[in-house]
Amino acid sequence: MARKTGSHADITGPRVRAAALQLFARHGYAAVSMRQIAAEVGVQAGALYLYTPDKQALLFDLMRAHMREVLDRWRDEPKGLSPGERLDAFTRYHIRFSLDRPEAVFVSNMELRNLTPEHFAQIEAMRRSYEDELEAILVAGRADGTFRLEDSKLAALAIIAMLTGVTGWFRSGGRLSRDRVEQVYRGMVRGAAGSA
């Protein structure tokens, strides 16, 4: 019997993805087997293939869903009008989004090397779209004199790396609140953009 008694696709499918994400974040994609994922979910290993063709497809689906959410939520985020306001909005958004999903952020950044070339190209294109959003803010700010920077692409990549790094050290209940982290990062990001 492949499916556990009482198992339903709309329940088990999300549980498979959640278990895979947690295990990939904790142990790394290469070290996790489909059997481990199945054990975490409480189904037989063969039952996983009702939800995904293989482990590679599962990794790709997790990363694609993450990037879709990054892009969709940023699209809906209030941004302000000026480049400075938009940069502040981007900073707040990226920190909040990342801190709410540390495992997904970790897997999306650390497991790119484990994607097939075809899957990598698709995820890389989505990542580039997000980077382009920030770069457009920086270019607009450079054009109107808000920012002084030499290379907007390099600045965008550096800012995203700095913002994403918050997931590695932030702890709820620690020395800094989320709001304080956002304020401090706002100043650092403005500095990286050469805010006038």
C-alpha positions as CSV (number, residue, x, y, z in Angstrom):
1,M,0.0,0.0,0.0
2,A,1.7,3.2,-1.2
3,R,-0.5,5.8,0.6
4,K,-0.9,6.0,4.3
5,T,-4.4,5.4,5.6
6,G,-6.1,8.8,5.9
7,S,-3.6,10.4,3.5
8,H,-4.9,13.1,1.2
9,A,-3.1,14.7,-1.7
10,D,-4.0,18.2,-0.5
11,I,-2.5,17.4,2.9
12,T,0.3,15.1,2.1
13,G,1.7,17.0,-0.9
14,P,2.4,20.2,1.2
15,R,3.8,18.0,4.0
16,V,6.2,16.4,1.5
17,R,7.4,19.8,0.4
18,A,7.7,21.1,4.0
19,A,9.6,18.0,5.1
20,A,11.9,18.2,2.1
21,L,12.6,21.9,2.7
22,Q,13.4,21.3,6.4
23,L,15.7,18.4,5.6
24,F,17.5,20.1,2.7
25,A,18.1,23.1,5.0
26,R,19.3,21.1,7.9
27,H,21.4,18.4,6.1
28,G,21.9,19.6,2.5
29,Y,20.2,18.3,-0.6
30,A,22.9,15.8,-1.4
31,A,22.7,14.2,2.0
32,V,18.9,13.7,2.0
33,S,17.3,10.7,0.6
34,M,13.7,10.2,-0.6
35,R,13.4,7.6,2.2
36,Q,14.3,10.2,4.8
37,I,11.7,12.6,3.4
38,A,9.1,9.8,3.4
39,A,9.9,8.9,7.0
40,E,9.6,12.5,8.1
41,V,6.1,12.6,6.4
42,G,5.1,9.2,7.7
43,V,4.5,7.5,4.3
44,Q,6.3,4.8,2.4
45,A,9.1,6.0,0.1
46,G,7.2,4.9,-3.0
47,A,4.3,7.1,-2.0
48,L,6.5,10.2,-2.6
49,Y,6.4,9.6,-6.3
50,L,2.7,10.4,-6.2
51,Y,3.7,14.0,-5.4
52,T,7.0,14.4,-7.3
53,P,8.8,12.6,-10.1
54,D,12.2,12.6,-8.2
55,K,14.3,14.5,-5.7
56,Q,15.6,17.0,-8.3
57,A,12.1,18.0,-9.3
58,L,11.2,18.4,-5.6
59,L,14.2,20.8,-5.1
60,F,13.3,22.7,-8.2
61,D,9.7,23.0,-7.2
62,L,10.7,24.3,-3.8
63,M,13.1,26.9,-5.3
64,R,10.6,28.0,-8.0
65,A,7.8,28.4,-5.5
66,H,10.1,30.5,-3.3
67,M,11.1,32.8,-6.1
68,R,7.6,33.2,-7.4
69,E,6.5,34.2,-3.9
70,V,9.5,36.7,-3.6
71,L,8.5,38.3,-6.9
72,D,4.7,38.3,-6.4
73,R,4.9,39.7,-2.9
74,W,7.3,42.4,-3.9
75,R,5.0,43.4,-6.8
76,D,2.2,43.9,-4.3
77,E,4.4,45.7,-1.7
78,P,3.7,49.5,-1.2
79,K,6.9,51.2,-2.5
80,G,6.6,55.0,-2.4
81,L,7.5,57.3,-5.2
82,S,11.0,58.5,-4.8
83,P,14.1,56.3,-5.3
84,G,14.9,56.7,-1.6
85,E,11.4,55.6,-0.5
86,R,11.5,52.7,-2.9
87,L,15.0,51.6,-1.6
88,D,13.7,51.7,2.0
89,A,10.7,49.7,1.0
90,F,12.9,47.1,-0.7
91,T,15.1,46.9,2.4
92,R,12.1,46.4,4.7
93,Y,10.5,43.9,2.4
94,H,13.6,41.7,1.9
95,I,14.3,41.6,5.6
96,R,10.8,40.7,6.6
97,F,10.3,38.2,3.8
98,S,13.6,36.5,4.6
99,L,13.2,36.3,8.3
100,D,9.8,34.7,7.9
101,R,11.2,32.0,5.6
102,P,14.8,31.3,6.7
103,E,14.8,27.7,5.5
104,A,13.5,28.6,2.0
105,V,16.1,31.4,1.8
106,F,18.9,29.1,2.8
107,V,17.9,26.3,0.4
108,S,17.4,28.8,-2.5
109,N,20.8,30.3,-2.0
110,M,22.9,27.2,-1.0
111,E,21.4,24.5,-3.3
112,L,21.6,26.3,-6.7
113,R,24.7,24.1,-7.5
114,N,22.5,21.0,-7.2
115,L,20.0,22.0,-9.9
116,T,20.3,20.6,-13.4
117,P,21.4,23.2,-16.0
118,E,17.9,23.5,-17.3
119,H,16.4,24.1,-13.8
120,F,19.3,26.4,-12.8
121,A,18.6,28.6,-15.9
122,Q,15.0,29.0,-14.9
123,I,15.7,29.9,-11.2
124,E,18.6,32.2,-12.3
125,A,16.2,34.1,-14.6
126,M,13.8,34.6,-11.7
127,R,16.6,35.7,-9.4
128,R,17.8,38.1,-12.1
129,S,14.3,39.6,-12.3
130,Y,14.4,40.3,-8.6
131,E,17.9,41.8,-8.8
132,D,16.7,44.0,-11.7
133,E,13.9,45.4,-9.5
134,L,16.5,46.7,-7.0
135,E,18.9,47.8,-9.8
136,A,16.1,49.9,-11.4
137,I,15.7,51.7,-8.1
138,L,19.4,52.4,-7.9
139,V,19.6,53.6,-11.5
140,A,16.7,56.0,-10.9
141,G,18.3,57.3,-7.7
142,R,21.6,57.8,-9.5
143,A,19.8,59.7,-12.3
144,D,18.1,62.1,-9.9
145,G,21.1,62.5,-7.7
146,T,19.7,60.6,-4.7
147,F,22.4,58.0,-4.9
148,R,26.1,58.2,-5.8
149,L,27.3,54.8,-7.0
150,E,29.7,53.6,-9.6
151,D,28.1,50.4,-10.6
152,S,24.4,49.8,-10.0
153,K,24.5,46.1,-10.8
154,L,27.3,45.5,-8.4
155,A,25.6,47.6,-5.7
156,A,22.3,45.7,-6.2
157,L,24.1,42.3,-5.8
158,A,26.0,43.5,-2.7
159,I,22.8,44.9,-1.1
160,I,20.8,41.7,-1.7
161,A,23.7,39.7,-0.2
162,M,23.9,41.9,2.8
163,L,20.1,41.8,3.4
164,T,19.9,38.0,2.9
165,G,22.7,37.6,5.5
166,V,20.3,38.6,8.3
167,T,18.8,35.1,8.3
168,G,22.2,33.7,9.4
169,W,22.4,35.6,12.7
170,F,19.0,37.1,13.7
171,R,17.2,35.4,16.5
172,S,13.8,36.3,17.9
173,G,14.1,37.5,21.4
174,G,17.7,38.5,20.8
175,R,19.4,41.8,21.4
176,L,17.7,43.5,18.4
177,S,14.1,43.5,17.5
178,R,13.0,43.1,13.9
179,D,12.1,46.8,13.7
180,R,15.5,47.8,15.0
181,V,17.2,45.5,12.5
182,E,15.2,47.1,9.7
183,Q,16.2,50.6,10.9
184,V,19.9,49.7,11.1
185,Y,19.9,47.9,7.7
186,R,18.1,50.9,6.2
187,G,21.1,53.1,7.1
188,M,23.6,50.5,5.9
189,V,21.7,50.1,2.5
190,R,21.5,53.8,2.1
191,G,25.2,54.0,2.7
192,A,25.9,51.2,0.2
193,A,23.9,53.2,-2.4
194,G,25.9,56.3,-1.7
195,S,22.9,58.2,-0.4
196,A,23.3,61.9,-0.9
